[in-house]
Amino acid sequence: MLKIEHLTKIYGDKRAVDDLSLTISAGEIFGFIGHNGAGKTTTLKACCGILRPDAGSITINGISMSENPIVCKQGMAYIPDNPDLYDFMSGIKYLHFVADIYSVPADLRAERIRRLAEMLELTTDLAQPISAYSHGMKQKLAVIAAWLHAPRLIIMDEPFVGLDPRAAHLLKTMMREHCDAGGAIFFSTHVLEVAEKLCDKVAIIKDGKLVACGPMEEVKGDGSLESVFLELADAGGTHA
């Protein structure tokens, strides 16, 4: 569903992402792990068409992001690490704005907004301006907006930051259900315990380079994801 081939992104003298290749298939929750500055956000933004790679290619459902960005974006959603939403809008106006962009029919959008807002306990806050929202409330609104047009691919950067335990649990359930229905999720996180329990596959990146990738059970082996991550981060080696 998402294919990254030899992705390279350079800022001045720094290779933020260096010849990265990954494939995320339908049905997979794919975790992306690395220290701050490792290249995770740069990779995710390139996958969404926000950043243009200096080399390499990104395809979504076989369609090139560089050649057909609009078509690619119509079938995906992106939740950034800091949801900078339109503060002058109310929550409900923002959701209708997103639904308009993706041409979601009125009946479908009403049902999805109702169901998702109730699930994430945001219904009573939708009439309030987003400027009055806490970080966690903005994160919930961003999640609802991402799911609103039923995209097949969802890309998320640190999606659990700011969420209370109940909302985090609900999001994990939504992610699993989305992939069980044939979708795919590619997300970064620093919460290694969550990644270990939730992800089907995982990739670890260090200084822009891929140092480990594969099914979760193979990558962590007899240990934990945390122990493998710390070993690779300290040693700078590679893993299966």
N, C-alpha and C positions, 0 to 999 in steps of 0.2 A: 504493500500500500504506500509506504514511504521508502524511497531509496536515496541514500546519500552516497555519492561516489567521488572520492578523492577531493573532498571539500577543503579548501584552503582560504583563510581570511587573514589579511595582514594589516596591522596598524603601525605605520612607521617601520621600526626595526623589529617589531614583535609579531611573531606568527601566533595569533590568537587561536586559530584552528589550523592544524598541520596535516594535510593529506588524510582526512577522516573519511572512512567508508562504513556505513551501517545500513541494515535493511530491517524495517519494522513491518511485519505482516499482519493481515487481518486476524483478529482474535487475540492479539498480544497486548499486554500491558508491558511496556518497555521502559525500564528505569535508566536514567542517565546520571552518573555519579561523578563528583569531582570537587576539589577544593575551590574556594572563591578564586576567580581569575583563571580557572582551568580551561575555559572555552565553552562552557555549557550554554550560557545565555546567547553567546554569539552564534553557536550552532543552531539553537532553536529559532532565533530571529531569521537566520538564513533560510531555514526550512519553511518559514511563514512568508518569505518574500520581503521582509522588512529590510534586510541587509543583502547586498549583492556580493556573491563570492568572488574572490580574486582568481580562483581556479576551481575546477570540479563542477559537478552538476547535482541537482536535486529534482527528483520526479515524484509525483503523487498520482497514484493509480495510472502510472505509465505516461503521465503528462508532464512536460518540462515546466518547472516553475519560472525559468528565465524566458521561455518562449510564450507561455500561456498562463501568466500569473493570475488573471481573473478567474479562469476556469478552475485552477488549482485551489484558490481561496474559497470558491463557492462550496467546495466539498470538505472544508476543514474549519477548525476553530482554534483560537490561540488565547490562552490566559497568561499574561505576563506576571513576573514576580511581584510587581507593584501595580495593582489595578488603577491606572490613571483614567478615571471615567469622567464624564461631563458633569461637573458638580452643579451646574445651573439647572440641570434636569432633575425631575423626580425619578424615582426608581422605575415606575411603570412607564413613564415617557421614554426612558432610555431603552427599556426592553422593546417597546413598540418601534423605536428608531432602528434597533438591530433587526427586528423582524421585517421591517420595511426594506432594509438593505438586502436581505436574503429572500425577499418575496415570499414570506411565510403567510399562507392564507389566514384570514381573520379567525375562522373557527378553530384552526389548528393552533394558532398562537395563543388564543384565549385559554384553551384547554392545557397547553403546555405551561404557560405562565402560572396558571392556577395550581397545577400539580407540583411543579418544581418549587414554587414559592412556599406552598404548604409544607413540602418535604423539608425545605431548609429553614422553615420558620421565619420567613421574611414577609409574609402576606401583609401584616398590619403596617409595615414600614414602607411599602411601595409608593405610597402617596407622599412620602417625605422627600425633601430635596437630598440629593446624593451628598451635598456638602455637609449634611448633618450625620452622615453614616460614619460608623467606626471602620477601622481597617477590615475587621472580620465581616462586617455587613457588606462592604464593597466587594470583598472576595466572594461572598455568597452571590451577590448580584452578577459578578463576572462569570461565575459558574452557570447560573441560570441562562445568561446570554449566550454562553458557549454551547449549551445543549439545545438552545431554542430552535435552531434550524435543522436539528438532527444530522449533524455532520458525521461522516464515516471516520475521519481522522481528527483527534483532539490532541493538541500540543500544549503542555502546561509547564510553566517555570515556577518551581517551589509552590505548588498549589495549596499546601497545608499550612503555610505561614499565616498566622492571624486567625485561624479557625479554632473554635472551641472543640473539645473532644467529641461532642455529639455530631457537630457539623463535619468534622474530619472523618468520623465513622460513616456518615451518610455519603460523603464524597467517594470514599473507598468502595462503598457498595455500588454507587452509580458507575464508577469506572469499570468494575467487574461486569456489571450487567451490560454496559455498552460494548465491551469486547466479546462477551458471550453471545451477543446478537450480531457479531460480524464486524464490529468496528475495531479501531486500533487507537492506542494511547501511547504517546511518547512524552515523558515528563522527567524533569530534574528534581532532585530532592537531596537535602542534607540529613533527612531522617532515615537512617540506614535500616533501623528495625522495621519501619513501615515498608520500605522497598523490598526487604528480604521476604516479608510475608505476602506482599501484594503482587510483585512483578513475576512475569513469566520469563523474561530475559532482562539482562542488565549489561550496561557498558560503563567502564570506568575510564575517565579521561584525565590526563595530567599534562600540564603545559601544552595544551592543544593537541596532544597525541593520544591515540587510543592505546591503553595498556592492558585492557581485559574486556572480553565480550563473549556472550553466550547465554545459554539457559541458566537460570539462577542456581539450580542445584549443581551444575558443572562449575560455575565460577566460584562459588563459595566452598565447594567440596565438603570435607568433614568439619570445617570450621564455620565461622559466621561471615556474613558480608562485611561487617565492621573490621574483623581481623584481616581479611584479604585486602580491603581498601587501605588500611593503615600500613600493611606490609608493602603494598605496591607504591603507596604515596611516599614512604620513607626510602624504599630501595630504588625506585624508579625502574623496576623491571617490567616484564610483560607476563601475562597469564593467559591461559587457554581462552 
